[in-house]
Amino acid sequence: MTIDETTHMCFACSPINPIGLKLVFADKGDTCVTRFVPGPQHQGWTGRVHGGIVTTLLDEAMAQFLYRRDETAVTAELTVRFRIPAPVGSELLVEARQTGARGRLLTLEAKACLKDGTVVAVAQGKFLRVPPDALG
Ligand SMILES: CCCCCCCCCC(=O)SCCNC(=O)CCNC(=O)[C@H](O)C(C)(C)COP(=O)(O)OP(=O)(O)OC[C@H]1O[C@@H](n2cnc3c(N)ncnc32)[C@H](O)[C@@H]1OP(=O)(O)O
């Protein structure tokens, strides 16, 4: 897959999307990790990060796990359990790992934690392999 990593507009990870989260990922052991400090513009209920933003962090970490391993796959199903409210202004540490593969179906899990290790949310994702040219 050929994606120009300096010019693409992914809401989660583009370095140039003006309203994006600008996430930067790294591999750590058998996981893919990122950090994000949500601001007031990311909240839902006052002081709490919007669940859609937390979901984006989890989904993107799993997608990046695959992208960084040359898998061309899209999210086909995503389940998120929000354990505690994510406070605005507190750094979230996000990590994703693969849990299985069967044919085109890849299964992953991800979690978002506070700096003290408290788990904020966990996700299970199913990704389906697609042809590389399907993702431009
Ligand atoms: C540097 C840039 C990096 C950017 C990273 C960006 C990451 C963003 C991550 C995302 O958010 S991706 C965007 C959100 N997801 C999508 O837009 C996907 C939309 N859905 C689709 O495109 C299609 O539905 C999909 C490709 C997932 C499947 O369509 P297909 O026509 O290829 O497959 P089909 O529906 O025929 O299913 C194929 C097989 O998979 C099975 N399947 C499909 N969905 C499933 C599911 N959820 N769970 C289990 N099995 C599933 C299905 O039953 C079937 O099994 P069999 O082969 O045994 O018959």
PDBQT file of the ligand as one rigid body, heavy atoms in Angstrom, charges set to zero:
ROOT
HETATM    1  C1  LIG A 201      -1.158   6.136   7.418  1.00  0.00    +0.000 C 
HETATM    2  C2  LIG A 201      -2.620   6.002   7.332  1.00  0.00    +0.000 C 
HETATM    3  C3  LIG A 201      -3.176   5.009   8.309  1.00  0.00    +0.000 C 
HETATM    4  C4  LIG A 201      -4.663   5.155   8.344  1.00  0.00    +0.000 C 
HETATM    5  C5  LIG A 201      -5.274   4.217   9.338  1.00  0.00    +0.000 C 
HETATM    6  C6  LIG A 201      -6.750   4.475   9.349  1.00  0.00    +0.000 C 
HETATM    7  C7  LIG A 201      -7.411   3.514  10.274  1.00  0.00    +0.000 C 
HETATM    8  C8  LIG A 201      -8.884   3.754  10.320  1.00  0.00    +0.000 C 
HETATM    9  C9  LIG A 201      -9.581   2.528  10.866  1.00  0.00    +0.000 C 
HETATM   10  C10 LIG A 201     -11.004   2.627  10.419  1.00  0.00    +0.000 C 
HETATM   11  O1  LIG A 201     -11.746   3.328  11.031  1.00  0.00    +0.000 OA
HETATM   12  S1  LIG A 201     -11.495   1.807   8.963  1.00  0.00    +0.000 SA
HETATM   13  C11 LIG A 201     -13.016   2.663   8.537  1.00  0.00    +0.000 C 
HETATM   14  C12 LIG A 201     -14.228   2.008   9.110  1.00  0.00    +0.000 C 
HETATM   15  N1  LIG A 201     -14.496   0.757   8.463  1.00  0.00    +0.000 N 
HETATM   16  C13 LIG A 201     -14.977   0.686   7.205  1.00  0.00    +0.000 C 
HETATM   17  O2  LIG A 201     -15.150   1.671   6.528  1.00  0.00    +0.000 OA
HETATM   18  C14 LIG A 201     -15.296  -0.683   6.683  1.00  0.00    +0.000 C 
HETATM   19  C15 LIG A 201     -16.631  -0.636   5.946  1.00  0.00    +0.000 C 
HETATM   20  N2  LIG A 201     -17.045  -2.008   5.573  1.00  0.00    +0.000 N 
HETATM   21  C16 LIG A 201     -16.526  -2.586   4.462  1.00  0.00    +0.000 C 
HETATM   22  O3  LIG A 201     -15.762  -2.005   3.704  1.00  0.00    +0.000 OA
HETATM   23  C17 LIG A 201     -16.943  -3.984   4.186  1.00  0.00    +0.000 C 
HETATM   24  O4  LIG A 201     -18.131  -4.293   4.897  1.00  0.00    +0.000 OA
HETATM   25  C18 LIG A 201     -15.839  -5.013   4.584  1.00  0.00    +0.000 C 
HETATM   26  C19 LIG A 201     -14.577  -4.767   3.743  1.00  0.00    +0.000 C 
HETATM   27  C20 LIG A 201     -15.499  -4.920   6.082  1.00  0.00    +0.000 C 
HETATM   28  C21 LIG A 201     -16.368  -6.414   4.304  1.00  0.00    +0.000 C 
HETATM   29  O5  LIG A 201     -16.930  -6.409   3.021  1.00  0.00    +0.000 OA
HETATM   30  P1  LIG A 201     -16.531  -7.558   1.993  1.00  0.00    +0.000 P 
HETATM   31  O6  LIG A 201     -17.524  -7.469   0.862  1.00  0.00    +0.000 OA
HETATM   32  O7  LIG A 201     -15.080  -7.491   1.654  1.00  0.00    +0.000 OA
HETATM   33  O8  LIG A 201     -16.725  -8.896   2.799  1.00  0.00    +0.000 OA
HETATM   34  P2  LIG A 201     -18.102  -9.655   3.186  1.00  0.00    +0.000 P 
HETATM   35  O9  LIG A 201     -19.087  -8.726   3.800  1.00  0.00    +0.000 OA
HETATM   36  O10 LIG A 201     -18.523 -10.449   1.989  1.00  0.00    +0.000 OA
HETATM   37  O11 LIG A 201     -17.570 -10.626   4.306  1.00  0.00    +0.000 OA
HETATM   38  C22 LIG A 201     -16.460 -11.502   4.023  1.00  0.00    +0.000 C 
HETATM   39  C23 LIG A 201     -16.407 -12.532   5.126  1.00  0.00    +0.000 C 
HETATM   40  O12 LIG A 201     -16.100 -11.863   6.348  1.00  0.00    +0.000 OA
HETATM   41  C24 LIG A 201     -17.127 -12.094   7.287  1.00  0.00    +0.000 C 
HETATM   42  N3  LIG A 201     -17.341 -10.908   8.101  1.00  0.00    +0.000 N 
HETATM   43  C25 LIG A 201     -17.642  -9.683   7.681  1.00  0.00    +0.000 A 
HETATM   44  N4  LIG A 201     -17.760  -8.850   8.720  1.00  0.00    +0.000 NA
HETATM   45  C26 LIG A 201     -17.537  -9.588   9.821  1.00  0.00    +0.000 A 
HETATM   46  C27 LIG A 201     -17.518  -9.328  11.192  1.00  0.00    +0.000 A 
HETATM   47  N5  LIG A 201     -17.733  -8.101  11.661  1.00  0.00    +0.000 N 
HETATM   48  N6  LIG A 201     -17.250 -10.327  12.031  1.00  0.00    +0.000 NA
HETATM   49  C28 LIG A 201     -17.000 -11.569  11.579  1.00  0.00    +0.000 A 
HETATM   50  N7  LIG A 201     -16.969 -11.883  10.271  1.00  0.00    +0.000 NA
HETATM   51  C29 LIG A 201     -17.257 -10.917   9.410  1.00  0.00    +0.000 A 
HETATM   52  C30 LIG A 201     -18.361 -12.396   6.456  1.00  0.00    +0.000 C 
HETATM   53  O13 LIG A 201     -19.294 -13.142   7.172  1.00  0.00    +0.000 OA
HETATM   54  C31 LIG A 201     -17.755 -13.202   5.333  1.00  0.00    +0.000 C 
HETATM   55  O14 LIG A 201     -17.479 -14.534   5.780  1.00  0.00    +0.000 OA
HETATM   56  P3  LIG A 201     -17.446 -15.767   4.758  1.00  0.00    +0.000 P 
HETATM   57  O15 LIG A 201     -16.327 -15.498   3.803  1.00  0.00    +0.000 OA
HETATM   58  O16 LIG A 201     -17.215 -16.958   5.643  1.00  0.00    +0.000 OA
HETATM   59  O17 LIG A 201     -18.799 -15.763   4.107  1.00  0.00    +0.000 OA
ENDROOT
TORSDOF 0
